[in-house]
């Protein structure tokens, strides 16, 4: 193996395995699994792939600094949230058939669709409504990372991140359900 690495270095070949962070957009057969960290952005057809048309997925890694529009048949990678839904002729099934995803802010609030996942470490501050999100109103959450020092008031439906404890309850018109419908959290 050492000889292979030396030989590869001598002729300028990079033996590093590609990771989703460095991968480009590519097309795969639908019969293949979508690799972890990738999202589906379109479907298509190829005589090189088995089964009936359409029989391919176009996949990519989502942006780490902005938004990415993906087909709703795609899973949402860990750490990403759903911001809205939309429609595209590039994606399968009835409209709306796309969703826009991104990594939520680590310094301020982000409004997300309830239909998407809540990333680890984030708390729910309020619920709301948007025509950009699926399902009946209210259909959004306002989320953020809780304060590292002091307290943070969160809706009672919010998870309590690891390393935080509940130190009180209260009420808010911004949160769902009967009062008391908030909890105050902090680091011990």
MARLUM-602665 format. One line per field, with one value per residue (C-alpha): residue in three letters; x negated, y, z. Coordinates in steps of 0.02 Angstrom, whole numbers, plus 50000, padded with zeros to 5 digits. Layout:
<atoms>
r	[ALA:...]
x	[X:...]
y	[Y:...]
z	[Z:...]
</atoms>
This chain:
<atoms>
r	[UNK:UNK:UNK:UNK:UNK:UNK:UNK:UNK:UNK:UNK:UNK:UNK:UNK:UNK:UNK:UNK:UNK:UNK:UNK:UNK:UNK:UNK:UNK:UNK:UNK:UNK:UNK:UNK:UNK:UNK:UNK:UNK:UNK:UNK:UNK:UNK:UNK:UNK:UNK:UNK:UNK:UNK:UNK:UNK:UNK:UNK:UNK:UNK:UNK:UNK:UNK:UNK:UNK:UNK:UNK:UNK:UNK:UNK:UNK:UNK:UNK:UNK:UNK:UNK:UNK:UNK:UNK:UNK:UNK:UNK:UNK:UNK:UNK:UNK:UNK:UNK:UNK:UNK:UNK:UNK:UNK:UNK:UNK:UNK:UNK:UNK:UNK:UNK:UNK:UNK:UNK:UNK:UNK:UNK:UNK:UNK:UNK:UNK:UNK:UNK:UNK:UNK:UNK:UNK:UNK:UNK:UNK:UNK:UNK:UNK:UNK:UNK:UNK:UNK:UNK:UNK:UNK:UNK:UNK:UNK:UNK:UNK:UNK:UNK:UNK:UNK:UNK:UNK:UNK:UNK:UNK:UNK:UNK:UNK:UNK:UNK:UNK:UNK:UNK:UNK:UNK:UNK:UNK:UNK:UNK:UNK:UNK:UNK:UNK:UNK:UNK:UNK:UNK:UNK:UNK:UNK:UNK:UNK:UNK:UNK:UNK:UNK:UNK:UNK:UNK:UNK:UNK:UNK:UNK:UNK:UNK:UNK:UNK:UNK:UNK:UNK:UNK:UNK:UNK:UNK:UNK:UNK:UNK:UNK:UNK:UNK:UNK:UNK]
x	[50000:49858:49782:49950:49964:49786:49816:49981:49897:49758:49879:49995:50146:50253:50306:50414:50590:50720:50842:51014:50944:50829:50939:51017:51193:51211:51342:51372:51491:51646:51604:51454:51475:51450:51287:51296:51281:51349:51517:51622:51643:51718:51770:51731:51710:51562:51546:51398:51511:51635:51824:51953:51925:51899:51762:51627:51602:51494:51414:51303:51244:51347:51271:51191:51207:51372:51531:51554:51715:51742:51876:51997:51951:51781:51741:51683:51504:51468:51442:51553:51728:51871:51907:52042:52121:52137:52157:52042:52064:51895:51968:52093:52271:52408:52371:52308:52165:52010:51947:51815:51693:51547:51444:51530:51442:51333:51343:51523:51697:51753:51934:51956:52098:52166:52167:51976:51859:51796:51606:51522:51481:51620:51773:51947:51986:52153:52272:52343:52418:52351:52425:52252:52267:52378:52526:52654:52610:52516:52382:52216:52096:51977:51818:51646:51502:51536:51428:51263:51282:51438:51611:51711:51902:51961:52130:52178:52179:51994:51863:51739:51563:51431:51345:51499:51626:51801:51808:51987:52147:52254:52373:52361:52482:52340:52343:52474:52587:52663:52572:52444:52368:52188:52038:51884:51720:51538:51374:51358]
y	[50000:50119:50088:50129:50294:50342:50295:50392:50545:50535:50540:50667:50557:50604:50448:50541:50474:50600:50653:50729:50901:50897:50802:50878:50854:50684:50568:50393:50251:50249:50068:50134:50205:50391:50413:50492:50682:50696:50763:50728:50880:50800:50638:50582:50436:50336:50180:50134:50110:49970:49981:50094:50278:50391:50286:50409:50534:50689:50711:50841:50895:51039:51210:51242:51432:51459:51372:51218:51168:50980:50859:50810:50627:50671:50655:50810:50787:50805:50986:51058:51131:51154:51337:51320:51208:51236:51152:51094:50994:50914:50823:50680:50677:50807:50989:51054:50931:51026:51098:51229:51180:51262:51254:51368:51519:51487:51668:51723:51650:51553:51524:51345:51237:51118:50981:50973:50910:51012:51001:50944:51086:51203:51257:51317:51497:51523:51453:51545:51528:51541:51511:51444:51293:51139:51087:51183:51341:51365:51277:51360:51361:51501:51415:51460:51392:51434:51559:51488:51589:51650:51584:51555:51545:51411:51338:51187:51081:51119:50988:51032:51018:50912:51012:51119:51102:51171:51302:51364:51372:51514:51567:51649:51689:51642:51458:51323:51234:51278:51386:51362:51331:51387:51326:51423:51331:51362:51272:51205]
z	[50000:50042:49870:49789:49884:49836:49654:49651:49728:49600:49453:49533:49569:49718:49814:49940:49949:49897:50030:50008:50053:49902:49780:49626:49561:49481:49407:49477:49437:49547:49587:49687:49860:49881:49978:50151:50145:49968:49912:49756:49643:49487:49404:49228:49112:49048:48942:49053:49206:49239:49252:49171:49136:49230:49309:49368:49508:49496:49666:49750:49920:49989:50012:50181:50163:50070:50017:49909:49820:49826:49768:49907:49879:49952:50135:50228:50290:50477:50527:50388:50402:50279:50237:50104:49973:49786:49619:49479:49320:49363:49515:49524:49591:49611:49647:49764:49742:49802:49965:50001:50138:50228:50387:50514:50589:50741:50799:50772:50745:50591:50539:50477:50414:50547:50414:50420:50555:50704:50713:50873:50992:50931:51031:50979:51026:50937:50808:50659:50487:50310:50138:50092:50209:50194:50301:50404:50500:50612:50510:50559:50706:50752:50813:50879:50984:51168:51262:51324:51484:51572:51532:51373:51370:51248:51201:51304:51145:51122:51158:51295:51221:51306:51443:51485:51626:51652:51791:51771:51670:51603:51467:51297:51157:51038:51090:51060:51184:51352:51478:51551:51380:51403:51498:51551:51521:51564:51588:51768]
</atoms>
